Amino acid sequence: MLGTYTGIFAVAQAIGSSFGPAALGGLVDLTDWGLLMAFIAGFAVIGLLLTFGVRREISESQAAEKAYLDAARVE
């Protein structure tokens, strides 16, 4: 599972690194350099909201494995 999450993170980081500066540059071109910090703050808030929206789901097999390991530790 760790490799899957690492791959998803790497793809998301690559997309953000590619489109983030282009989107910010486009907004600055449309408006003015005076709003640059406001746009950066807005992107940061959007990023935080998206991060807080991520949740981890545990499959039945993972739950069973965890229960098995917890039971083995008790014995």
mmCIF file of the N, C-alpha and C atoms, coordinates in Angstrom:
data_MODEL
# 
_entry.id   MODEL 
# 
loop_
_atom_site.group_PDB 
_atom_site.id 
_atom_site.type_symbol 
_atom_site.label_atom_id 
_atom_site.label_alt_id 
_atom_site.label_comp_id 
_atom_site.label_asym_id 
_atom_site.label_entity_id 
_atom_site.label_seq_id 
_atom_site.pdbx_PDB_ins_code 
_atom_site.Cartn_x 
_atom_site.Cartn_y 
_atom_site.Cartn_z 
_atom_site.occupancy 
_atom_site.B_iso_or_equiv 
_atom_site.pdbx_formal_charge 
_atom_site.auth_seq_id 
_atom_site.auth_comp_id 
_atom_site.auth_asym_id 
_atom_site.auth_atom_id 
_atom_site.pdbx_PDB_model_num 
ATOM 1   N N  . MET A 1 1  ? 0.814   -1.194  0.000   1.00 0.00 ? 1  MET A N  1 
ATOM 2   C CA . MET A 1 1  ? 0.000   0.000   0.000   1.00 0.00 ? 1  MET A CA 1 
ATOM 3   C C  . MET A 1 1  ? 0.861   1.262   0.000   1.00 0.00 ? 1  MET A C  1 
ATOM 4   N N  . LEU A 1 2  ? 1.993   1.184   0.672   1.00 0.00 ? 2  LEU A N  1 
ATOM 5   C CA . LEU A 1 2  ? 2.843   2.357   0.778   1.00 0.00 ? 2  LEU A CA 1 
ATOM 6   C C  . LEU A 1 2  ? 3.311   2.824   -0.598  1.00 0.00 ? 2  LEU A C  1 
ATOM 7   N N  . GLY A 1 3  ? 3.640   1.893   -1.470  1.00 0.00 ? 3  GLY A N  1 
ATOM 8   C CA . GLY A 1 3  ? 4.069   2.255   -2.819  1.00 0.00 ? 3  GLY A CA 1 
ATOM 9   C C  . GLY A 1 3  ? 2.973   2.939   -3.611  1.00 0.00 ? 3  GLY A C  1 
ATOM 10  N N  . THR A 1 4  ? 1.731   2.510   -3.394  1.00 0.00 ? 4  THR A N  1 
ATOM 11  C CA . THR A 1 4  ? 0.596   3.131   -4.080  1.00 0.00 ? 4  THR A CA 1 
ATOM 12  C C  . THR A 1 4  ? 0.451   4.585   -3.652  1.00 0.00 ? 4  THR A C  1 
ATOM 13  N N  . TYR A 1 5  ? 0.498   4.821   -2.343  1.00 0.00 ? 5  TYR A N  1 
ATOM 14  C CA . TYR A 1 5  ? 0.380   6.189   -1.850  1.00 0.00 ? 5  TYR A CA 1 
ATOM 15  C C  . TYR A 1 5  ? 1.553   7.053   -2.286  1.00 0.00 ? 5  TYR A C  1 
ATOM 16  N N  . THR A 1 6  ? 2.740   6.459   -2.338  1.00 0.00 ? 6  THR A N  1 
ATOM 17  C CA . THR A 1 6  ? 3.913   7.199   -2.796  1.00 0.00 ? 6  THR A CA 1 
ATOM 18  C C  . THR A 1 6  ? 3.768   7.587   -4.264  1.00 0.00 ? 6  THR A C  1 
ATOM 19  N N  . GLY A 1 7  ? 3.239   6.676   -5.073  1.00 0.00 ? 7  GLY A N  1 
ATOM 20  C CA . GLY A 1 7  ? 3.021   6.976   -6.493  1.00 0.00 ? 7  GLY A CA 1 
ATOM 21  C C  . GLY A 1 7  ? 1.985   8.066   -6.686  1.00 0.00 ? 7  GLY A C  1 
ATOM 22  N N  . ILE A 1 8  ? 0.897   7.998   -5.932  1.00 0.00 ? 8  ILE A N  1 
ATOM 23  C CA . ILE A 1 8  ? -0.139  9.039   -6.024  1.00 0.00 ? 8  ILE A CA 1 
ATOM 24  C C  . ILE A 1 8  ? 0.438   10.386  -5.623  1.00 0.00 ? 8  ILE A C  1 
ATOM 25  N N  . PHE A 1 9  ? 1.238   10.407  -4.554  1.00 0.00 ? 9  PHE A N  1 
ATOM 26  C CA . PHE A 1 9  ? 1.861   11.649  -4.112  1.00 0.00 ? 9  PHE A CA 1 
ATOM 27  C C  . PHE A 1 9  ? 2.793   12.202  -5.183  1.00 0.00 ? 9  PHE A C  1 
ATOM 28  N N  . ALA A 1 10 ? 3.586   11.329  -5.804  1.00 0.00 ? 10 ALA A N  1 
ATOM 29  C CA . ALA A 1 10 ? 4.538   11.778  -6.825  1.00 0.00 ? 10 ALA A CA 1 
ATOM 30  C C  . ALA A 1 10 ? 3.819   12.370  -8.031  1.00 0.00 ? 10 ALA A C  1 
ATOM 31  N N  . VAL A 1 11 ? 2.728   11.749  -8.450  1.00 0.00 ? 11 VAL A N  1 
ATOM 32  C CA . VAL A 1 11 ? 1.960   12.270  -9.592  1.00 0.00 ? 11 VAL A CA 1 
ATOM 33  C C  . VAL A 1 11 ? 1.327   13.614  -9.235  1.00 0.00 ? 11 VAL A C  1 
ATOM 34  N N  . ALA A 1 12 ? 0.737   13.704  -8.044  1.00 0.00 ? 12 ALA A N  1 
ATOM 35  C CA . ALA A 1 12 ? 0.115   14.964  -7.622  1.00 0.00 ? 12 ALA A CA 1 
ATOM 36  C C  . ALA A 1 12 ? 1.154   16.080  -7.519  1.00 0.00 ? 12 ALA A C  1 
ATOM 37  N N  . GLN A 1 13 ? 2.329   15.751  -7.006  1.00 0.00 ? 13 GLN A N  1 
ATOM 38  C CA . GLN A 1 13 ? 3.390   16.750  -6.895  1.00 0.00 ? 13 GLN A CA 1 
ATOM 39  C C  . GLN A 1 13 ? 3.855   17.208  -8.276  1.00 0.00 ? 13 GLN A C  1 
ATOM 40  N N  . ALA A 1 14 ? 3.984   16.285  -9.206  1.00 0.00 ? 14 ALA A N  1 
ATOM 41  C CA . ALA A 1 14 ? 4.409   16.649  -10.563 1.00 0.00 ? 14 ALA A CA 1 
ATOM 42  C C  . ALA A 1 14 ? 3.379   17.533  -11.252 1.00 0.00 ? 14 ALA A C  1 
ATOM 43  N N  . ILE A 1 15 ? 2.102   17.204  -11.087 1.00 0.00 ? 15 ILE A N  1 
ATOM 44  C CA . ILE A 1 15 ? 1.048   18.025  -11.686 1.00 0.00 ? 15 ILE A CA 1 
ATOM 45  C C  . ILE A 1 15 ? 1.051   19.418  -11.070 1.00 0.00 ? 15 ILE A C  1 
ATOM 46  N N  . GLY A 1 16 ? 1.152   19.478  -9.747  1.00 0.00 ? 16 GLY A N  1 
ATOM 47  C CA . GLY A 1 16 ? 1.185   20.778  -9.081  1.00 0.00 ? 16 GLY A CA 1 
ATOM 48  C C  . GLY A 1 16 ? 2.394   21.609  -9.466  1.00 0.00 ? 16 GLY A C  1 
ATOM 49  N N  . SER A 1 17 ? 3.528   20.947  -9.601  1.00 0.00 ? 17 SER A N  1 
ATOM 50  C CA . SER A 1 17 ? 4.742   21.662  -9.989  1.00 0.00 ? 17 SER A CA 1 
ATOM 51  C C  . SER A 1 17 ? 4.675   22.172  -11.422 1.00 0.00 ? 17 SER A C  1 
ATOM 52  N N  . SER A 1 18 ? 3.883   21.509  -12.255 1.00 0.00 ? 18 SER A N  1 
ATOM 53  C CA . SER A 1 18 ? 3.757   21.924  -13.644 1.00 0.00 ? 18 SER A CA 1 
ATOM 54  C C  . SER A 1 18 ? 2.716   23.022  -13.831 1.00 0.00 ? 18 SER A C  1 
ATOM 55  N N  . PHE A 1 19 ? 1.553   22.812  -13.261 1.00 0.00 ? 19 PHE A N  1 
ATOM 56  C CA . PHE A 1 19 ? 0.443   23.731  -13.508 1.00 0.00 ? 19 PHE A CA 1 
ATOM 57  C C  . PHE A 1 19 ? 0.358   24.885  -12.514 1.00 0.00 ? 19 PHE A C  1 
ATOM 58  N N  . GLY A 1 20 ? 0.911   24.731  -11.324 1.00 0.00 ? 20 GLY A N  1 
ATOM 59  C CA . GLY A 1 20 ? 0.835   25.787  -10.317 1.00 0.00 ? 20 GLY A CA 1 
ATOM 60  C C  . GLY A 1 20 ? 1.463   27.098  -10.764 1.00 0.00 ? 20 GLY A C  1 
ATOM 61  N N  . PRO A 1 21 ? 2.720   27.095  -11.165 1.00 0.00 ? 21 PRO A N  1 
ATOM 62  C CA . PRO A 1 21 ? 3.340   28.346  -11.618 1.00 0.00 ? 21 PRO A CA 1 
ATOM 63  C C  . PRO A 1 21 ? 2.664   28.926  -12.862 1.00 0.00 ? 21 PRO A C  1 
ATOM 64  N N  . ALA A 1 22 ? 2.203   28.053  -13.762 1.00 0.00 ? 22 ALA A N  1 
ATOM 65  C CA . ALA A 1 22 ? 1.524   28.546  -14.962 1.00 0.00 ? 22 ALA A CA 1 
ATOM 66  C C  . ALA A 1 22 ? 0.204   29.218  -14.607 1.00 0.00 ? 22 ALA A C  1 
ATOM 67  N N  . ALA A 1 23 ? -0.536  28.616  -13.681 1.00 0.00 ? 23 ALA A N  1 
ATOM 68  C CA . ALA A 1 23 ? -1.814  29.212  -13.265 1.00 0.00 ? 23 ALA A CA 1 
ATOM 69  C C  . ALA A 1 23 ? -1.585  30.543  -12.557 1.00 0.00 ? 23 ALA A C  1 
ATOM 70  N N  . LEU A 1 24 ? -0.599  30.584  -11.679 1.00 0.00 ? 24 LEU A N  1 
ATOM 71  C CA . LEU A 1 24 ? -0.306  31.836  -10.973 1.00 0.00 ? 24 LEU A CA 1 
ATOM 72  C C  . LEU A 1 24 ? 0.174   32.909  -11.950 1.00 0.00 ? 24 LEU A C  1 
ATOM 73  N N  . GLY A 1 25 ? 1.015   32.538  -12.891 1.00 0.00 ? 25 GLY A N  1 
ATOM 74  C CA . GLY A 1 25 ? 1.476   33.491  -13.894 1.00 0.00 ? 25 GLY A CA 1 
ATOM 75  C C  . GLY A 1 25 ? 0.344   34.004  -14.759 1.00 0.00 ? 25 GLY A C  1 
ATOM 76  N N  . GLY A 1 26 ? -0.582  33.112  -15.103 1.00 0.00 ? 26 GLY A N  1 
ATOM 77  C CA . GLY A 1 26 ? -1.743  33.547  -15.885 1.00 0.00 ? 26 GLY A CA 1 
ATOM 78  C C  . GLY A 1 26 ? -2.611  34.534  -15.124 1.00 0.00 ? 26 GLY A C  1 
ATOM 79  N N  . LEU A 1 27 ? -2.809  34.286  -13.833 1.00 0.00 ? 27 LEU A N  1 
ATOM 80  C CA . LEU A 1 27 ? -3.597  35.231  -13.029 1.00 0.00 ? 27 LEU A CA 1 
ATOM 81  C C  . LEU A 1 27 ? -2.901  36.583  -12.907 1.00 0.00 ? 27 LEU A C  1 
ATOM 82  N N  . VAL A 1 28 ? -1.576  36.559  -12.749 1.00 0.00 ? 28 VAL A N  1 
ATOM 83  C CA . VAL A 1 28 ? -0.827  37.820  -12.665 1.00 0.00 ? 28 VAL A CA 1 
ATOM 84  C C  . VAL A 1 28 ? -0.902  38.569  -13.989 1.00 0.00 ? 28 VAL A C  1 
ATOM 85  N N  . ASP A 1 29 ? -0.839  37.854  -15.115 1.00 0.00 ? 29 ASP A N  1 
ATOM 86  C CA . ASP A 1 29 ? -0.946  38.495  -16.429 1.00 0.00 ? 29 ASP A CA 1 
ATOM 87  C C  . ASP A 1 29 ? -2.320  39.130  -16.619 1.00 0.00 ? 29 ASP A C  1 
ATOM 88  N N  . LEU A 1 30 ? -3.356  38.457  -16.110 1.00 0.00 ? 30 LEU A N  1 
ATOM 89  C CA . LEU A 1 30 ? -4.710  38.993  -16.253 1.00 0.00 ? 30 LEU A CA 1 
ATOM 90  C C  . LEU A 1 30 ? -4.981  40.180  -15.342 1.00 0.00 ? 30 LEU A C  1 
ATOM 91  N N  . THR A 1 31 ? -4.320  40.218  -14.205 1.00 0.00 ? 31 THR A N  1 
ATOM 92  C CA . THR A 1 31 ? -4.585  41.298  -13.244 1.00 0.00 ? 31 THR A CA 1 
ATOM 93  C C  . THR A 1 31 ? -3.359  42.189  -13.114 1.00 0.00 ? 31 THR A C  1 
ATOM 94  N N  . ASP A 1 32 ? -2.693  42.107  -11.995 1.00 0.00 ? 32 ASP A N  1 
ATOM 95  C CA . ASP A 1 32 ? -1.552  42.977  -11.741 1.00 0.00 ? 32 ASP A CA 1 
ATOM 96  C C  . ASP A 1 32 ? -0.633  42.297  -10.731 1.00 0.00 ? 32 ASP A C  1 
ATOM 97  N N  . TRP A 1 33 ? 0.626   42.720  -10.706 1.00 0.00 ? 33 TRP A N  1 
ATOM 98  C CA . TRP A 1 33 ? 1.577   42.143  -9.763  1.00 0.00 ? 33 TRP A CA 1 
ATOM 99  C C  . TRP A 1 33 ? 1.207   42.455  -8.317  1.00 0.00 ? 33 TRP A C  1 
ATOM 100 N N  . GLY A 1 34 ? 0.431   43.481  -8.096  1.00 0.00 ? 34 GLY A N  1 
ATOM 101 C CA . GLY A 1 34 ? 0.036   43.852  -6.740  1.00 0.00 ? 34 GLY A CA 1 
ATOM 102 C C  . GLY A 1 34 ? -0.819  42.787  -6.056  1.00 0.00 ? 34 GLY A C  1 
ATOM 103 N N  . LEU A 1 35 ? -1.449  41.934  -6.833  1.00 0.00 ? 35 LEU A N  1 
ATOM 104 C CA . LEU A 1 35 ? -2.304  40.890  -6.264  1.00 0.00 ? 35 LEU A CA 1 
ATOM 105 C C  . LEU A 1 35 ? -1.588  39.545  -6.119  1.00 0.00 ? 35 LEU A C  1 
ATOM 106 N N  . LEU A 1 36 ? -0.302  39.526  -6.403  1.00 0.00 ? 36 LEU A N  1 
ATOM 107 C CA . LEU A 1 36 ? 0.444   38.267  -6.370  1.00 0.00 ? 36 LEU A CA 1 
ATOM 108 C C  . LEU A 1 36 ? 0.331   37.567  -5.020  1.00 0.00 ? 36 LEU A C  1 
ATOM 109 N N  . MET A 1 37 ? 0.536   38.283  -3.920  1.00 0.00 ? 37 MET A N  1 
ATOM 110 C CA . MET A 1 37 ? 0.490   37.662  -2.596  1.00 0.00 ? 37 MET A CA 1 
ATOM 111 C C  . MET A 1 37 ? -0.914  37.169  -2.259  1.00 0.00 ? 37 MET A C  1 
ATOM 112 N N  . ALA A 1 38 ? -1.932  37.871  -2.718  1.00 0.00 ? 38 ALA A N  1 
ATOM 113 C CA . ALA A 1 38 ? -3.310  37.425  -2.489  1.00 0.00 ? 38 ALA A CA 1 
ATOM 114 C C  . ALA A 1 38 ? -3.566  36.119  -3.224  1.00 0.00 ? 38 ALA A C  1 
ATOM 115 N N  . PHE A 1 39 ? -3.063  35.999  -4.452  1.00 0.00 ? 39 PHE A N  1 
ATOM 116 C CA . PHE A 1 39 ? -3.232  34.759  -5.201  1.00 0.00 ? 39 PHE A CA 1 
ATOM 117 C C  . PHE A 1 39 ? -2.484  33.606  -4.529  1.00 0.00 ? 39 PHE A C  1 
ATOM 118 N N  . ILE A 1 40 ? -1.269  33.874  -4.054  1.00 0.00 ? 40 ILE A N  1 
ATOM 119 C CA . ILE A 1 40 ? -0.494  32.836  -3.370  1.00 0.00 ? 40 ILE A CA 1 
ATOM 120 C C  . ILE A 1 40 ? -1.227  32.379  -2.113  1.00 0.00 ? 40 ILE A C  1 
ATOM 121 N N  . ALA A 1 41 ? -1.759  33.321  -1.351  1.00 0.00 ? 41 ALA A N  1 
ATOM 122 C CA . ALA A 1 41 ? -2.510  32.965  -0.145  1.00 0.00 ? 41 ALA A CA 1 
ATOM 123 C C  . ALA A 1 41 ? -3.752  32.161  -0.510  1.00 0.00 ? 41 ALA A C  1 
ATOM 124 N N  . GLY A 1 42 ? -4.415  32.546  -1.584  1.00 0.00 ? 42 GLY A N  1 
ATOM 125 C CA . GLY A 1 42 ? -5.601  31.807  -2.029  1.00 0.00 ? 42 GLY A CA 1 
ATOM 126 C C  . GLY A 1 42 ? -5.265  30.376  -2.427  1.00 0.00 ? 42 GLY A C  1 
ATOM 127 N N  . PHE A 1 43 ? -4.166  30.207  -3.168  1.00 0.00 ? 43 PHE A N  1 
ATOM 128 C CA . PHE A 1 43 ? -3.746  28.859  -3.545  1.00 0.00 ? 43 PHE A CA 1 
ATOM 129 C C  . PHE A 1 43 ? -3.385  28.038  -2.305  1.00 0.00 ? 43 PHE A C  1 
ATOM 130 N N  . ALA A 1 44 ? -2.758  28.671  -1.317  1.00 0.00 ? 44 ALA A N  1 
ATOM 131 C CA . ALA A 1 44 ? -2.398  27.959  -0.090  1.00 0.00 ? 44 ALA A CA 1 
ATOM 132 C C  . ALA A 1 44 ? -3.650  27.489  0.651   1.00 0.00 ? 44 ALA A C  1 
ATOM 133 N N  . VAL A 1 45 ? -4.658  28.336  0.723   1.00 0.00 ? 45 VAL A N  1 
ATOM 134 C CA . VAL A 1 45 ? -5.907  27.956  1.393   1.00 0.00 ? 45 VAL A CA 1 
ATOM 135 C C  . VAL A 1 45 ? -6.594  26.819  0.642   1.00 0.00 ? 45 VAL A C  1 
ATOM 136 N N  . ILE A 1 46 ? -6.619  26.910  -0.676  1.00 0.00 ? 46 ILE A N  1 
ATOM 137 C CA . ILE A 1 46 ? -7.220  25.831  -1.478  1.00 0.00 ? 46 ILE A CA 1 
ATOM 138 C C  . ILE A 1 46 ? -6.466  24.525  -1.247  1.00 0.00 ? 46 ILE A C  1 
ATOM 139 N N  . GLY A 1 47 ? -5.149  24.589  -1.211  1.00 0.00 ? 47 GLY A N  1 
ATOM 140 C CA . GLY A 1 47 ? -4.345  23.398  -0.955  1.00 0.00 ? 47 GLY A CA 1 
ATOM 141 C C  . GLY A 1 47 ? -4.624  22.793  0.409   1.00 0.00 ? 47 GLY A C  1 
ATOM 142 N N  . LEU A 1 48 ? -4.757  23.642  1.426   1.00 0.00 ? 48 LEU A N  1 
ATOM 143 C CA . LEU A 1 48 ? -5.082  23.146  2.763   1.00 0.00 ? 48 LEU A CA 1 
ATOM 144 C C  . LEU A 1 48 ? -6.462  22.495  2.799   1.00 0.00 ? 48 LEU A C  1 
ATOM 145 N N  . LEU A 1 49 ? -7.432  23.117  2.149   1.00 0.00 ? 49 LEU A N  1 
ATOM 146 C CA . LEU A 1 49 ? -8.782  22.544  2.128   1.00 0.00 ? 49 LEU A CA 1 
ATOM 147 C C  . LEU A 1 49 ? -8.787  21.186  1.425   1.00 0.00 ? 49 LEU A C  1 
ATOM 148 N N  . LEU A 1 50 ? -8.050  21.081  0.332   1.00 0.00 ? 50 LEU A N  1 
ATOM 149 C CA . LEU A 1 50 ? -7.965  19.796  -0.357  1.00 0.00 ? 50 LEU A CA 1 
ATOM 150 C C  . LEU A 1 50 ? -7.254  18.747  0.496   1.00 0.00 ? 50 LEU A C  1 
ATOM 151 N N  . THR A 1 51 ? -6.233  19.175  1.232   1.00 0.00 ? 51 THR A N  1 
ATOM 152 C CA . THR A 1 51 ? -5.508  18.252  2.098   1.00 0.00 ? 51 THR A CA 1 
ATOM 153 C C  . THR A 1 51 ? -6.399  17.743  3.222   1.00 0.00 ? 51 THR A C  1 
ATOM 154 N N  . PHE A 1 52 ? -7.185  18.636  3.819   1.00 0.00 ? 52 PHE A N  1 
ATOM 155 C CA . PHE A 1 52 ? -8.076  18.219  4.908   1.00 0.00 ? 52 PHE A CA 1 
ATOM 156 C C  . PHE A 1 52 ? -9.200  17.321  4.396   1.00 0.00 ? 52 PHE A C  1 
ATOM 157 N N  . GLY A 1 53 ? -9.479  17.362  3.115   1.00 0.00 ? 53 GLY A N  1 
ATOM 158 C CA . GLY A 1 53 ? -10.523 16.530  2.545   1.00 0.00 ? 53 GLY A CA 1 
ATOM 159 C C  . GLY A 1 53 ? -10.087 15.099  2.274   1.00 0.00 ? 53 GLY A C  1 
ATOM 160 N N  . VAL A 1 54 ? -8.782  14.833  2.374   1.00 0.00 ? 54 VAL A N  1 
ATOM 161 C CA . VAL A 1 54 ? -8.273  13.485  2.121   1.00 0.00 ? 54 VAL A CA 1 
ATOM 162 C C  . VAL A 1 54 ? -8.516  12.624  3.354   1.00 0.00 ? 54 VAL A C  1 
ATOM 163 N N  . ARG A 1 55 ? -9.023  11.437  3.122   1.00 0.00 ? 55 ARG A N  1 
ATOM 164 C CA . ARG A 1 55 ? -9.213  10.516  4.241   1.00 0.00 ? 55 ARG A CA 1 
ATOM 165 C C  . ARG A 1 55 ? -8.711  9.145   3.821   1.00 0.00 ? 55 ARG A C  1 
ATOM 166 N N  . ARG A 1 56 ? -8.295  8.400   4.778   1.00 0.00 ? 56 ARG A N  1 
ATOM 167 C CA . ARG A 1 56 ? -7.760  7.074   4.488   1.00 0.00 ? 56 ARG A CA 1 
ATOM 168 C C  . ARG A 1 56 ? -8.823  6.037   4.798   1.00 0.00 ? 56 ARG A C  1 
ATOM 169 N N  . GLU A 1 57 ? -9.042  5.175   3.843   1.00 0.00 ? 57 GLU A N  1 
ATOM 170 C CA . GLU A 1 57 ? -9.987  4.094   4.034   1.00 0.00 ? 57 GLU A CA 1 
ATOM 171 C C  . GLU A 1 57 ? -9.215  2.795   4.212   1.00 0.00 ? 57 GLU A C  1 
ATOM 172 N N  . ILE A 1 58 ? -9.690  1.980   5.128   1.00 0.00 ? 58 ILE A N  1 
ATOM 173 C CA . ILE A 1 58 ? -9.045  0.705   5.399   1.00 0.00 ? 58 ILE A CA 1 
ATOM 174 C C  . ILE A 1 58 ? -9.912  -0.396  4.812   1.00 0.00 ? 58 ILE A C  1 
ATOM 175 N N  . SER A 1 59 ? -9.295  -1.235  3.993   1.00 0.00 ? 59 SER A N  1 
ATOM 176 C CA . SER A 1 59 ? -10.039 -2.336  3.382   1.00 0.00 ? 59 SER A CA 1 
ATOM 177 C C  . SER A 1 59 ? -10.301 -3.420  4.420   1.00 0.00 ? 59 SER A C  1 
ATOM 178 N N  . GLU A 1 60 ? -11.179 -4.355  4.063   1.00 0.00 ? 60 GLU A N  1 
ATOM 179 C CA . GLU A 1 60 ? -11.516 -5.441  4.981   1.00 0.00 ? 60 GLU A CA 1 
ATOM 180 C C  . GLU A 1 60 ? -10.288 -6.298  5.290   1.00 0.00 ? 60 GLU A C  1 
ATOM 181 N N  . SER A 1 61 ? -9.456  -6.532  4.286   1.00 0.00 ? 61 SER A N  1 
ATOM 182 C CA . SER A 1 61 ? -8.266  -7.356  4.513   1.00 0.00 ? 61 SER A CA 1 
ATOM 183 C C  . SER A 1 61 ? -7.272  -6.649  5.425   1.00 0.00 ? 61 SER A C  1 
ATOM 184 N N  . GLN A 1 62 ? -7.151  -5.331  5.306   1.00 0.00 ? 62 GLN A N  1 
ATOM 185 C CA . GLN A 1 62 ? -6.269  -4.588  6.192   1.00 0.00 ? 62 GLN A CA 1 
ATOM 186 C C  . GLN A 1 62 ? -6.798  -4.607  7.621   1.00 0.00 ? 62 GLN A C  1 
ATOM 187 N N  . ALA A 1 63 ? -8.113  -4.474  7.781   1.00 0.00 ? 63 ALA A N  1 
ATOM 188 C CA . ALA A 1 63 ? -8.712  -4.515  9.113   1.00 0.00 ? 63 ALA A CA 1 
ATOM 189 C C  . ALA A 1 63 ? -8.520  -5.889  9.739   1.00 0.00 ? 63 ALA A C  1 
ATOM 190 N N  . ALA A 1 64 ? -8.680  -6.946  8.942   1.00 0.00 ? 64 ALA A N  1 
ATOM 191 C CA . ALA A 1 64 ? -8.492  -8.299  9.451   1.00 0.00 ? 64 ALA A CA 1 
ATOM 192 C C  . ALA A 1 64 ? -7.039  -8.532  9.851   1.00 0.00 ? 64 ALA A C  1 
ATOM 193 N N  . GLU A 1 65 ? -6.118  -8.033  9.041   1.00 0.00 ? 65 GLU A N  1 
ATOM 194 C CA . GLU A 1 65 ? -4.700  -8.188  9.370   1.00 0.00 ? 65 GLU A CA 1 
ATOM 195 C C  . GLU A 1 65 ? -4.353  -7.448  10.650  1.00 0.00 ? 65 GLU A C  1 
ATOM 196 N N  . LYS A 1 66 ? -4.897  -6.242  10.810  1.00 0.00 ? 66 LYS A N  1 
ATOM 197 C CA . LYS A 1 66 ? -4.651  -5.467  12.025  1.00 0.00 ? 66 LYS A CA 1 
ATOM 198 C C  . LYS A 1 66 ? -5.212  -6.186  13.242  1.00 0.00 ? 66 LYS A C  1 
ATOM 199 N N  . ALA A 1 67 ? -6.426  -6.732  13.127  1.00 0.00 ? 67 ALA A N  1 
ATOM 200 C CA . ALA A 1 67 ? -7.025  -7.469  14.237  1.00 0.00 ? 67 ALA A CA 1 
ATOM 201 C C  . ALA A 1 67 ? -6.181  -8.694  14.585  1.00 0.00 ? 67 ALA A C  1 
ATOM 202 N N  . TYR A 1 68 ? -5.680  -9.387  13.565  1.00 0.00 ? 68 TYR A N  1 
ATOM 203 C CA . TYR A 1 68 ? -4.843  -10.568 13.786  1.00 0.00 ? 68 TYR A CA 1 
ATOM 204 C C  . TYR A 1 68 ? -3.550  -10.177 14.511  1.00 0.00 ? 68 TYR A C  1 
ATOM 205 N N  . LEU A 1 69 ? -2.918  -9.115  14.061  1.00 0.00 ? 69 LEU A N  1 
ATOM 206 C CA . LEU A 1 69 ? -1.660  -8.680  14.695  1.00 0.00 ? 69 LEU A CA 1 
ATOM 207 C C  . LEU A 1 69 ? -1.895  -8.190  16.114  1.00 0.00 ? 69 LEU A C  1 
ATOM 208 N N  . ASP A 1 70 ? -3.002  -7.483  16.341  1.00 0.00 ? 70 ASP A N  1 
ATOM 209 C CA . ASP A 1 70 ? -3.329  -7.022  17.686  1.00 0.00 ? 70 ASP A CA 1 
ATOM 210 C C  . ASP A 1 70 ? -3.589  -8.210  18.622  1.00 0.00 ? 70 ASP A C  1 
ATOM 211 N N  . ALA A 1 71 ? -4.280  -9.236  18.109  1.00 0.00 ? 71 ALA A N  1 
ATOM 212 C CA . ALA A 1 71 ? -4.542  -10.423 18.910  1.00 0.00 ? 71 ALA A CA 1 
ATOM 213 C C  . ALA A 1 71 ? -3.257  -11.177 19.208  1.00 0.00 ? 71 ALA A C  1 
ATOM 214 N N  . ALA A 1 72 ? -2.332  -11.203 18.248  1.00 0.00 ? 72 ALA A N  1 
ATOM 215 C CA . ALA A 1 72 ? -1.059  -11.899 18.456  1.00 0.00 ? 72 ALA A CA 1 
ATOM 216 C C  . ALA A 1 72 ? -0.200  -11.172 19.491  1.00 0.00 ? 72 ALA A C  1 
ATOM 217 N N  . ARG A 1 73 ? -0.307  -9.865  19.560  1.00 0.00 ? 73 ARG A N  1 
ATOM 218 C CA . ARG A 1 73 ? 0.469   -9.102  20.543  1.00 0.00 ? 73 ARG A CA 1 
ATOM 219 C C  . ARG A 1 73 ? -0.035  -9.336  21.956  1.00 0.00 ? 73 ARG A C  1 
ATOM 220 N N  . VAL A 1 74 ? -1.348  -9.550  22.101  1.00 0.00 ? 74 VAL A N  1 
ATOM 221 C CA . VAL A 1 74 ? -1.932  -9.748  23.422  1.00 0.00 ? 74 VAL A CA 1 
ATOM 222 C C  . VAL A 1 74 ? -1.481  -11.070 24.028  1.00 0.00 ? 74 VAL A C  1 
ATOM 223 N N  . GLU A 1 75 ? -1.337  -12.085 23.184  1.00 0.00 ? 75 GLU A N  1 
ATOM 224 C CA . GLU A 1 75 ? -0.963  -13.414 23.675  1.00 0.00 ? 75 GLU A CA 1 
ATOM 225 C C  . GLU A 1 75 ? 0.433   -13.482 24.100  1.00 0.00 ? 75 GLU A C  1 
# 
